[in-house]
Amino acid sequence: YKNTNKYEYSVTIKSNYKGNMHASDVLIKIPIYKFSENVQVKYKSIGKTEFNNIDSLVIWRIKKFLSSSEHNIKIHLTLENHNQIYSNMNNTQKVDDLSKVVLQVHKIKNMNT
C-alpha cells in the first residue's frame, strides 16, 4: 500500500500591459515535480494544455492574450511525499525575459483534508 497525497495547483497569469496591445501564441511552462502521478488539468479559463512527463511540465498555450486580462488554470496531481511539491517552484516568475506576462502560483492546496 502506498501512502499518497493529492494536491491542486491553482495558477493565475496576468498581463501587465495596457491599451489595445495583445500577446500572440503565448506558451506557459508550469513545472511539476518529476515524481508526480495522475497529473490532470481540471480547469483552464482559456487555451489548450498538455502534460509533458519527460520534462515534468504542464504546457499551457494561449493563442491571443489580451491586455489587462487574467487567466487561471487548476492542475490536480498526486505525490508520495507532500514536501516534494515545493522543491522546484517559485512563487512568481516571468514567462520569459522579454514578456510582460507574469506567472503567479496562487495557491497549492492539499486535497486530502
BAKOL-530993 format. One record per residue (C-alpha): x, y, z; residue in one letter; residue number from 1. Coordinates in nm, 4 decimals, always signed. Example, Ala and Ser with C-alpha at 12.3 -4.5 7.8 and 13.67 -1.06 7.14 Angstrom:
2
<rec><px>+1.2300</px><py>-0.4500</py><pz>+0.7800</pz><dose>a</dose><kolmar>1</kolmar></rec>
<rec><px>+1.3670</px><py>-0.1060</py><pz>+0.7140</pz><dose>s</dose><kolmar>2</kolmar></rec>
! end
This chain:
113
<rec><px>+0.0000</px><py>+0.0000</py><pz>+0.0000</pz><dose>y</dose><kolmar>1</kolmar></rec>
<rec><px>+0.1383</px><py>+0.3360</py><pz>-0.0999</pz><dose>k</dose><kolmar>2</kolmar></rec>
<rec><px>+0.0678</px><py>+0.6486</py><pz>+0.1063</pz><dose>n</dose><kolmar>3</kolmar></rec>
<rec><px>-0.0261</px><py>+0.9215</py><pz>-0.1400</pz><dose>t</dose><kolmar>4</kolmar></rec>
<rec><px>-0.1148</px><py>+1.2880</py><pz>-0.1194</pz><dose>n</dose><kolmar>5</kolmar></rec>
<rec><px>-0.3388</px><py>+1.4708</py><pz>-0.3641</pz><dose>k</dose><kolmar>6</kolmar></rec>
<rec><px>-0.2728</px><py>+1.8363</py><pz>-0.4467</pz><dose>y</dose><kolmar>7</kolmar></rec>
<rec><px>-0.4148</px><py>+2.1126</py><pz>-0.6588</pz><dose>e</dose><kolmar>8</kolmar></rec>
<rec><px>-0.2045</px><py>+2.3826</py><pz>-0.8254</pz><dose>y</dose><kolmar>9</kolmar></rec>
<rec><px>-0.4035</px><py>+2.6996</py><pz>-0.8787</pz><dose>s</dose><kolmar>10</kolmar></rec>
<rec><px>-0.2128</px><py>+2.9279</py><pz>-1.1170</pz><dose>v</dose><kolmar>11</kolmar></rec>
<rec><px>-0.3045</px><py>+3.2780</py><pz>-1.2329</pz><dose>t</dose><kolmar>12</kolmar></rec>
<rec><px>-0.1408</px><py>+3.4555</py><pz>-1.5242</pz><dose>i</dose><kolmar>13</kolmar></rec>
<rec><px>-0.1902</px><py>+3.8314</py><pz>-1.5718</pz><dose>k</dose><kolmar>14</kolmar></rec>
<rec><px>-0.0934</px><py>+4.0710</py><pz>-1.8478</pz><dose>s</dose><kolmar>15</kolmar></rec>
<rec><px>+0.0867</px><py>+4.3846</py><pz>-1.7303</pz><dose>n</dose><kolmar>16</kolmar></rec>
<rec><px>+0.0372</px><py>+4.5852</py><pz>-2.0489</pz><dose>y</dose><kolmar>17</kolmar></rec>
<rec><px>-0.2461</px><py>+4.8258</py><pz>-2.1214</pz><dose>k</dose><kolmar>18</kolmar></rec>
<rec><px>-0.4256</px><py>+4.9643</py><pz>-2.4233</pz><dose>g</dose><kolmar>19</kolmar></rec>
<rec><px>-0.5021</px><py>+4.7731</py><pz>-2.7400</pz><dose>n</dose><kolmar>20</kolmar></rec>
<rec><px>-0.1922</px><py>+4.5529</py><pz>-2.7255</pz><dose>m</dose><kolmar>21</kolmar></rec>
<rec><px>-0.2095</px><py>+4.1752</py><pz>-2.7039</pz><dose>h</dose><kolmar>22</kolmar></rec>
<rec><px>+0.0308</px><py>+3.8825</py><pz>-2.6922</pz><dose>a</dose><kolmar>23</kolmar></rec>
<rec><px>+0.0070</px><py>+3.6109</py><pz>-2.9573</pz><dose>s</dose><kolmar>24</kolmar></rec>
<rec><px>+0.0897</px><py>+3.2416</py><pz>-2.9276</pz><dose>d</dose><kolmar>25</kolmar></rec>
<rec><px>+0.1775</px><py>+3.2542</py><pz>-2.5567</pz><dose>v</dose><kolmar>26</kolmar></rec>
<rec><px>+0.3438</px><py>+2.9373</py><pz>-2.4256</pz><dose>l</dose><kolmar>27</kolmar></rec>
<rec><px>+0.3495</px><py>+2.8875</py><pz>-2.0488</pz><dose>i</dose><kolmar>28</kolmar></rec>
<rec><px>+0.5512</px><py>+2.6051</py><pz>-1.8948</pz><dose>k</dose><kolmar>29</kolmar></rec>
<rec><px>+0.4404</px><py>+2.5149</py><pz>-1.5428</pz><dose>i</dose><kolmar>30</kolmar></rec>
<rec><px>+0.6964</px><py>+2.2953</py><pz>-1.3612</pz><dose>p</dose><kolmar>31</kolmar></rec>
<rec><px>+0.5572</px><py>+1.9860</py><pz>-1.1929</pz><dose>i</dose><kolmar>32</kolmar></rec>
<rec><px>+0.7622</px><py>+1.7701</py><pz>-0.9571</pz><dose>y</dose><kolmar>33</kolmar></rec>
<rec><px>+0.9160</px><py>+1.4855</py><pz>-1.1580</pz><dose>k</dose><kolmar>34</kolmar></rec>
<rec><px>+0.7660</px><py>+1.2105</py><pz>-0.9429</pz><dose>f</dose><kolmar>35</kolmar></rec>
<rec><px>+0.4091</px><py>+1.3383</py><pz>-0.9766</pz><dose>s</dose><kolmar>36</kolmar></rec>
<rec><px>+0.1398</px><py>+1.0905</py><pz>-1.0682</pz><dose>e</dose><kolmar>37</kolmar></rec>
<rec><px>-0.2090</px><py>+1.1349</py><pz>-1.2121</pz><dose>n</dose><kolmar>38</kolmar></rec>
<rec><px>-0.1428</px><py>+1.4888</py><pz>-1.3389</pz><dose>v</dose><kolmar>39</kolmar></rec>
<rec><px>-0.4700</px><py>+1.6329</py><pz>-1.4726</pz><dose>q</dose><kolmar>40</kolmar></rec>
<rec><px>-0.5732</px><py>+1.9815</py><pz>-1.5779</pz><dose>v</dose><kolmar>41</kolmar></rec>
<rec><px>-0.9145</px><py>+2.0215</py><pz>-1.4130</pz><dose>k</dose><kolmar>42</kolmar></rec>
<rec><px>-0.9882</px><py>+2.3776</py><pz>-1.5263</pz><dose>y</dose><kolmar>43</kolmar></rec>
<rec><px>-0.8461</px><py>+2.6430</py><pz>-1.7574</pz><dose>k</dose><kolmar>44</kolmar></rec>
<rec><px>-1.0096</px><py>+2.9732</py><pz>-1.8464</pz><dose>s</dose><kolmar>45</kolmar></rec>
<rec><px>-0.8605</px><py>+2.9847</py><pz>-2.1973</pz><dose>i</dose><kolmar>46</kolmar></rec>
<rec><px>-0.6306</px><py>+2.7942</py><pz>-2.4321</pz><dose>g</dose><kolmar>47</kolmar></rec>
<rec><px>-0.5081</px><py>+2.4363</py><pz>-2.4618</pz><dose>k</dose><kolmar>48</kolmar></rec>
<rec><px>-0.2923</px><py>+2.2262</py><pz>-2.2301</pz><dose>t</dose><kolmar>49</kolmar></rec>
<rec><px>-0.0778</px><py>+1.9159</py><pz>-2.2378</pz><dose>e</dose><kolmar>50</kolmar></rec>
<rec><px>+0.1353</px><py>+1.7332</py><pz>-1.9815</pz><dose>f</dose><kolmar>51</kolmar></rec>
<rec><px>+0.4953</px><py>+1.6643</py><pz>-2.0824</pz><dose>n</dose><kolmar>52</kolmar></rec>
<rec><px>+0.6026</px><py>+1.3871</py><pz>-1.8446</pz><dose>n</dose><kolmar>53</kolmar></rec>
<rec><px>+0.9578</px><py>+1.3746</py><pz>-1.9846</pz><dose>i</dose><kolmar>54</kolmar></rec>
<rec><px>+1.0296</px><py>+1.7337</py><pz>-1.8768</pz><dose>d</dose><kolmar>55</kolmar></rec>
<rec><px>+0.7706</px><py>+1.7319</py><pz>-1.5935</pz><dose>s</dose><kolmar>56</kolmar></rec>
<rec><px>+0.5818</px><py>+2.0325</py><pz>-1.7287</pz><dose>l</dose><kolmar>57</kolmar></rec>
<rec><px>+0.2235</px><py>+2.1293</py><pz>-1.7893</pz><dose>v</dose><kolmar>58</kolmar></rec>
<rec><px>+0.2340</px><py>+2.3283</py><pz>-2.1127</pz><dose>i</dose><kolmar>59</kolmar></rec>
<rec><px>-0.0396</px><py>+2.5892</py><pz>-2.1472</pz><dose>w</dose><kolmar>60</kolmar></rec>
<rec><px>-0.0873</px><py>+2.7518</py><pz>-2.4882</pz><dose>r</dose><kolmar>61</kolmar></rec>
<rec><px>-0.2878</px><py>+3.0713</py><pz>-2.5306</pz><dose>i</dose><kolmar>62</kolmar></rec>
<rec><px>-0.3415</px><py>+3.1891</py><pz>-2.8876</pz><dose>k</dose><kolmar>63</kolmar></rec>
<rec><px>-0.4305</px><py>+3.5516</py><pz>-2.8020</pz><dose>k</dose><kolmar>64</kolmar></rec>
<rec><px>-0.3717</px><py>+3.7104</py><pz>-2.4601</pz><dose>f</dose><kolmar>65</kolmar></rec>
<rec><px>-0.5452</px><py>+4.0489</py><pz>-2.4390</pz><dose>l</dose><kolmar>66</kolmar></rec>
<rec><px>-0.4133</px><py>+4.3475</py><pz>-2.2431</pz><dose>s</dose><kolmar>67</kolmar></rec>
<rec><px>-0.5290</px><py>+4.3951</py><pz>-1.8840</pz><dose>s</dose><kolmar>68</kolmar></rec>
<rec><px>-0.6547</px><py>+4.0367</py><pz>-1.8679</pz><dose>s</dose><kolmar>69</kolmar></rec>
<rec><px>-0.6117</px><py>+3.7481</py><pz>-1.6273</pz><dose>e</dose><kolmar>70</kolmar></rec>
<rec><px>-0.6466</px><py>+3.3728</py><pz>-1.6796</pz><dose>h</dose><kolmar>71</kolmar></rec>
<rec><px>-0.6477</px><py>+3.0744</py><pz>-1.4459</pz><dose>n</dose><kolmar>72</kolmar></rec>
<rec><px>-0.5623</px><py>+2.7074</py><pz>-1.4514</pz><dose>i</dose><kolmar>73</kolmar></rec>
<rec><px>-0.6106</px><py>+2.4317</py><pz>-1.1924</pz><dose>k</dose><kolmar>74</kolmar></rec>
<rec><px>-0.3961</px><py>+2.1193</py><pz>-1.2004</pz><dose>i</dose><kolmar>75</kolmar></rec>
<rec><px>-0.4554</px><py>+1.8112</py><pz>-0.9832</pz><dose>h</dose><kolmar>76</kolmar></rec>
<rec><px>-0.1724</px><py>+1.5681</py><pz>-0.9059</pz><dose>l</dose><kolmar>77</kolmar></rec>
<rec><px>-0.0661</px><py>+1.3002</py><pz>-0.6608</pz><dose>t</dose><kolmar>78</kolmar></rec>
<rec><px>+0.2665</px><py>+1.2880</py><pz>-0.4737</pz><dose>l</dose><kolmar>79</kolmar></rec>
<rec><px>+0.4111</px><py>+1.0229</py><pz>-0.2481</pz><dose>e</dose><kolmar>80</kolmar></rec>
<rec><px>+0.5532</px><py>+1.2881</py><pz>-0.0118</pz><dose>n</dose><kolmar>81</kolmar></rec>
<rec><px>+0.3855</px><py>+1.6258</py><pz>+0.0470</pz><dose>h</dose><kolmar>82</kolmar></rec>
<rec><px>+0.7228</px><py>+1.8070</py><pz>+0.0826</pz><dose>n</dose><kolmar>83</kolmar></rec>
<rec><px>+0.8075</px><py>+1.7310</py><pz>-0.2814</pz><dose>q</dose><kolmar>84</kolmar></rec>
<rec><px>+0.5677</px><py>+1.9908</py><pz>-0.4186</pz><dose>i</dose><kolmar>85</kolmar></rec>
<rec><px>+0.7756</px><py>+2.2894</py><pz>-0.3044</pz><dose>y</dose><kolmar>86</kolmar></rec>
<rec><px>+1.1091</px><py>+2.1670</py><pz>-0.4398</pz><dose>s</dose><kolmar>87</kolmar></rec>
<rec><px>+1.1025</px><py>+2.3152</py><pz>-0.7918</pz><dose>n</dose><kolmar>88</kolmar></rec>
<rec><px>+0.8570</px><py>+2.6051</py><pz>-0.7840</pz><dose>m</dose><kolmar>89</kolmar></rec>
<rec><px>+0.8916</px><py>+2.9776</py><pz>-0.7353</pz><dose>n</dose><kolmar>90</kolmar></rec>
<rec><px>+0.6065</px><py>+3.1939</py><pz>-0.6135</pz><dose>n</dose><kolmar>91</kolmar></rec>
<rec><px>+0.6312</px><py>+3.4295</py><pz>-0.9092</pz><dose>t</dose><kolmar>92</kolmar></rec>
<rec><px>+0.8308</px><py>+3.4079</py><pz>-1.2302</pz><dose>q</dose><kolmar>93</kolmar></rec>
<rec><px>+0.8360</px><py>+3.5753</py><pz>-1.5686</pz><dose>k</dose><kolmar>94</kolmar></rec>
<rec><px>+0.7222</px><py>+3.3580</py><pz>-1.8543</pz><dose>v</dose><kolmar>95</kolmar></rec>
<rec><px>+1.0306</px><py>+3.4712</py><pz>-2.0479</pz><dose>d</dose><kolmar>96</kolmar></rec>
<rec><px>+1.2819</px><py>+3.7578</py><pz>-2.0360</pz><dose>d</dose><kolmar>97</kolmar></rec>
<rec><px>+1.1023</px><py>+3.9682</py><pz>-2.2978</pz><dose>l</dose><kolmar>98</kolmar></rec>
<rec><px>+0.7494</px><py>+3.9132</py><pz>-2.1761</pz><dose>s</dose><kolmar>99</kolmar></rec>
<rec><px>+0.5304</px><py>+4.1387</py><pz>-1.9687</pz><dose>k</dose><kolmar>100</kolmar></rec>
<rec><px>+0.3265</px><py>+3.8340</py><pz>-1.8735</pz><dose>v</dose><kolmar>101</kolmar></rec>
<rec><px>+0.3866</px><py>+3.7090</py><pz>-1.5190</pz><dose>v</dose><kolmar>102</kolmar></rec>
<rec><px>+0.3089</px><py>+3.3612</py><pz>-1.3906</pz><dose>l</dose><kolmar>103</kolmar></rec>
<rec><px>+0.1957</px><py>+3.3587</py><pz>-1.0297</pz><dose>q</dose><kolmar>104</kolmar></rec>
<rec><px>+0.1396</px><py>+3.0443</py><pz>-0.8272</pz><dose>v</dose><kolmar>105</kolmar></rec>
<rec><px>-0.1754</px><py>+3.1487</py><pz>-0.6470</pz><dose>h</dose><kolmar>106</kolmar></rec>
<rec><px>-0.2388</px><py>+2.8522</py><pz>-0.4245</pz><dose>k</dose><kolmar>107</kolmar></rec>
<rec><px>-0.1253</px><py>+2.4953</py><pz>-0.3656</pz><dose>i</dose><kolmar>108</kolmar></rec>
<rec><px>-0.3950</px><py>+2.3086</py><pz>-0.1788</pz><dose>k</dose><kolmar>109</kolmar></rec>
<rec><px>-0.3751</px><py>+1.9721</py><pz>-0.0057</pz><dose>n</dose><kolmar>110</kolmar></rec>
<rec><px>-0.6881</px><py>+1.7893</py><pz>-0.1202</pz><dose>m</dose><kolmar>111</kolmar></rec>
<rec><px>-0.6652</px><py>+1.5195</py><pz>+0.1495</pz><dose>n</dose><kolmar>112</kolmar></rec>
<rec><px>-0.8133</px><py>+1.7372</py><pz>+0.4232</pz><dose>t</dose><kolmar>113</kolmar></rec>
! end
